[in-house]
Amino acid sequence: MRAQIIEKLEAGRVQHGQFASLPGSGPCGMFVVQGPCGCELRISGLIRPGWEHVAVSTPRRCPNWEEMCFVKDLFWDEEECVMQLHPPHSQYVNNSRYCLHLWRPIHRDIPMPPPGFVGIVGLGPSEAAMWLARVSATA
């Protein structure tokens, strides 16, 4: 996690009430920030033993991919890998209908598949769509 948080995040720090934290408390605390899709994001950042954790929620729906990427970049550098987890059902904890979580282990790297397993490296969404349309037309 960033030791020094971004100004936009610090400006959204909750400083009064039950979830208040002091300015300059780094990434730990509750924040309310306008997201990139026009929705208010409620974000809590915590460092737990062995883990960095951020929870993200909105008032009426789960955060979308663009919002989760936005929050990831508020808390971590762009080259750091973080993850969302889908635990076994026996370990589910669901205290909020519209909340998603980002996790990063502190003392080890997150294993990642090769980028080519995800898609065609170097192709953007529009190029990939054109390539897929050409391949589909010849099939």
matplotlib code that plots the C-alpha trace (Angstrom):
import matplotlib.pyplot as plt

x = [0.0, 1.1, 2.7, 1.6, -1.9, -3.2, -4.7, -8.1, -8.3, -7.1, -9.7, -12.4, -11.3, -14.1, -12.9, -16.0, -18.2, -17.9, -15.5, -13.3, -9.6, -7.0, -5.6, -2.3, -3.2, -2.1, -4.2, -6.1, -9.5, -12.9, -13.1, -16.0, -14.8, -16.6, -15.9, -15.1, -18.7, -20.4, -21.3, -20.1, -17.7, -17.4, -14.0, -12.3, -8.6, -7.0, -3.7, -4.2, -1.6, 0.0, -2.6, -3.5, -7.3, -9.7, -13.5, -15.5, -19.2, -21.8, -25.3, -27.3, -25.2, -21.9, -18.9, -18.1, -14.7, -13.8, -14.5, -12.5, -9.5, -9.9, -9.8, -6.9, -4.9, -5.8, -4.3, -1.5, 1.0, 0.1, 2.6, 1.4, -0.8, -3.9, -6.8, -10.5, -11.2, -14.1, -13.7, -15.4, -19.0, -18.4, -16.1, -18.4, -18.9, -21.5, -22.2, -23.0, -25.0, -23.0, -19.4, -16.4, -12.9, -9.3, -6.6, -2.8, -0.6, 2.3, 5.0, 4.6, 3.9, 0.5, 0.9, -0.3, -0.9, 1.1, -0.6, -1.2, -3.6, -5.9, -6.0, -3.8, -1.0, -0.6, -4.2, -6.6, -10.4, -11.3, -8.5, -9.4, -13.1, -12.0, -9.8, -12.5, -15.0, -12.6, -11.9, -15.7, -16.4, -14.0, -15.3]
y = [0.0, 3.5, 5.0, 8.5, 8.5, 10.5, 13.9, 12.9, 10.0, 12.1, 14.8, 12.1, 10.8, 10.5, 12.6, 12.6, 9.9, 6.2, 5.5, 8.7, 8.6, 11.4, 13.2, 11.7, 8.2, 6.8, 4.2, 3.1, 4.7, 5.3, 7.5, 8.8, 9.6, 10.4, 7.5, 7.6, 6.5, 9.3, 7.1, 7.9, 5.2, 4.4, 2.9, 1.5, 0.7, -1.5, -3.2, -6.5, -9.0, -10.2, -8.4, -5.1, -4.8, -2.3, -2.7, -0.7, -0.1, 2.1, 3.0, 0.9, -1.6, -3.4, -1.5, -2.1, -3.0, 0.6, 1.7, -1.2, -0.3, 3.4, 2.4, 0.0, 2.9, 5.1, 2.7, 0.8, 1.6, 0.7, -2.2, -3.8, -6.8, -7.0, -9.5, -10.1, -13.5, -16.0, -18.1, -21.5, -21.0, -22.4, -19.3, -16.6, -13.5, -11.1, -8.0, -5.7, -6.4, -3.9, -4.3, -5.8, -6.3, -5.9, -7.9, -8.0, -10.3, -8.3, -11.0, -12.8, -12.2, -13.1, -15.9, -14.8, -16.6, -15.5, -12.5, -14.6, -16.8, -13.8, -12.6, -11.4, -9.3, -5.9, -5.8, -3.3, -3.9, -2.5, -4.4, -7.6, -7.2, -6.7, -9.8, -11.8, -10.7, -11.7, -15.1, -15.7, -14.8, -17.4, -20.2]
z = [0.0, -0.6, 2.6, 1.4, 0.1, -2.8, -2.0, -3.5, -1.0, 2.0, 1.1, 1.4, 4.9, 7.4, 10.4, 12.6, 14.0, 14.6, 11.7, 12.0, 11.6, 11.9, 8.8, 7.9, 9.1, 5.8, 4.1, 7.2, 7.7, 6.1, 3.0, 0.9, -2.7, -5.9, -8.3, -12.0, -12.9, -10.9, -7.9, -4.4, -3.2, 0.5, 1.1, 4.2, 4.2, 6.8, 7.4, 9.2, 10.3, 7.0, 4.8, 3.2, 2.8, 1.2, 1.2, -1.4, -1.5, -3.1, -1.9, -4.4, -6.3, -6.2, -7.5, -11.1, -12.7, -13.5, -9.9, -8.4, -10.7, -9.6, -5.9, -6.5, -7.9, -5.0, -2.5, -4.4, -7.1, -10.7, -10.8, -7.5, -7.9, -5.6, -5.8, -5.2, -3.7, -4.1, -0.9, -0.3, 0.5, 4.0, 4.6, 3.2, 5.3, 3.9, 6.0, 3.2, 0.0, -2.2, -0.9, -2.7, -1.3, -2.5, -0.8, -1.0, 1.2, 2.7, 2.9, -0.4, -4.1, -5.6, -8.2, -11.6, -14.8, -17.9, -19.6, -22.7, -20.8, -20.4, -24.0, -26.9, -25.5, -27.2, -28.6, -27.2, -26.9, -30.3, -32.1, -30.3, -31.3, -35.0, -34.8, -33.2, -35.9, -38.7, -37.1, -36.6, -40.2, -41.4, -39.1]

ax = plt.figure().add_subplot(projection="3d")
ax.plot(x, y, z, "-o")
ax.set_aspect("equal")
plt.show()
